[in-house]
Amino acid sequence: MERKLLAKLSKNIFNQLKDHDYTIIKYFQNDLGRYLLLLKIMESYFSEYSLSQERILESIPSSISSRSSLLNAINNLISKRYIKKEPDPDNKRAKLIIPEDNLVNQYKAWVKVIHKE
């Protein structure tokens, strides 16, 4: 790709990531570990497969965020009512991570802005 095009694309991505009014999405963007949590939770939700808390934690490399930081983030996200935990019907010990409707709605709107779809 041409340098000018790459510069323009970089500028557009930069501006789209910082200049939006989706406060829930901005909260996730404050930390790379939280941002990856968001992407994994939404991937699971829209793919219609269950994702346990443990599988989410295993999917994010410890070089990006420690297990304890991710657990703290999950608990904080629950307290803010962005996500919820539900028992896994197939495994009594596992808890599924489910996005709340407010997160789903903001995510859908934000993705349209980012990808212009």
C-alpha positions in Angstrom: 0.0 0.0 0.0 1.0 3.5 -0.7 2.4 5.6 2.3 -0.2 8.4 1.9 -3.1 5.9 1.9 -1.7 4.1 5.0 -1.3 7.5 6.7 -4.9 8.4 5.9 -6.2 5.0 7.1 -4.3 5.3 10.3 -5.7 8.8 10.9 -9.2 7.6 10.2 -8.9 4.7 12.6 -7.4 6.9 15.3 -10.2 9.4 15.0 -12.9 6.8 14.9 -11.5 5.1 18.1 -11.4 8.3 20.1 -14.2 10.5 18.6 -17.4 8.6 19.4 -20.1 8.9 22.1 -20.4 5.3 23.1 -19.5 5.5 26.8 -19.6 1.7 27.4 -17.3 1.1 24.4 -15.0 3.8 25.7 -14.8 2.1 29.0 -13.6 -1.1 27.3 -11.1 0.8 25.2 -9.3 2.2 28.3 -7.4 -1.1 28.7 -6.3 -3.6 26.1 -7.3 -6.6 28.3 -10.8 -5.2 28.7 -11.0 -4.4 25.0 -10.1 -8.0 24.2 -12.7 -9.1 26.7 -15.3 -7.1 24.8 -14.3 -8.6 21.4 -14.4 -12.2 22.8 -17.7 -11.7 24.6 -19.3 -10.2 21.5 -17.8 -12.9 19.2 -19.4 -15.5 21.4 -22.7 -13.7 21.7 -23.2 -13.1 17.9 -21.9 -16.6 17.0 -24.5 -18.0 19.4 -22.1 -20.2 21.3 -21.6 -20.3 25.0 -18.4 -18.9 26.4 -17.5 -19.6 30.0 -15.5 -17.2 32.2 -12.7 -19.7 32.2 -12.5 -20.0 28.4 -12.5 -16.2 28.1 -9.6 -15.9 30.6 -7.7 -18.6 28.7 -8.2 -16.8 25.4 -6.4 -13.6 26.5 -2.6 -14.0 26.7 -1.1 -13.2 30.1 1.4 -11.0 28.3 -1.5 -8.6 27.6 -3.4 -8.9 30.9 -3.0 -11.0 34.0 -5.7 -13.4 35.1 -6.3 -11.4 38.3 -6.7 -8.2 36.2 -9.1 -9.9 33.9 -11.1 -11.3 36.9 -11.3 -7.8 38.4 -12.4 -6.4 35.1 -15.1 -9.0 34.8 -16.4 -8.3 38.3 -16.3 -4.5 37.6 -18.2 -5.1 34.3 -20.8 -7.0 36.2 -21.2 -4.3 38.8 -21.6 -1.7 36.0 -24.3 -4.0 34.4 -22.4 -4.3 31.1 -22.2 -8.1 31.4 -23.7 -10.8 33.5 -22.8 -14.3 34.6 -25.3 -17.2 34.2 -24.9 -20.8 35.2 -23.9 -23.1 32.4 -26.7 -25.7 32.0 -24.1 -28.3 30.8 -21.6 -27.7 33.6 -22.8 -26.8 37.1 -19.4 -25.3 38.0 -19.0 -23.1 35.0 -20.4 -19.6 34.6 -21.3 -18.2 31.2 -20.5 -14.6 30.4 -23.4 -12.8 28.7 -23.5 -9.2 27.5 -26.3 -7.0 28.8 -28.6 -5.4 26.2 -27.1 -2.0 26.7 -23.7 -3.3 25.7 -25.1 -5.2 22.7 -26.9 -2.1 21.5 -23.9 0.2 21.8 -21.6 -2.4 20.3 -23.8 -2.8 17.2 -23.9 1.0 16.7 -20.2 1.4 17.3 -19.3 -1.3 14.8 -21.4 0.5 12.2 -19.4 3.6 12.8 -16.0 1.8 12.7 -16.8 -0.3 9.7 -19.2 2.0 8.0 -21.7 -0.8 7.5 
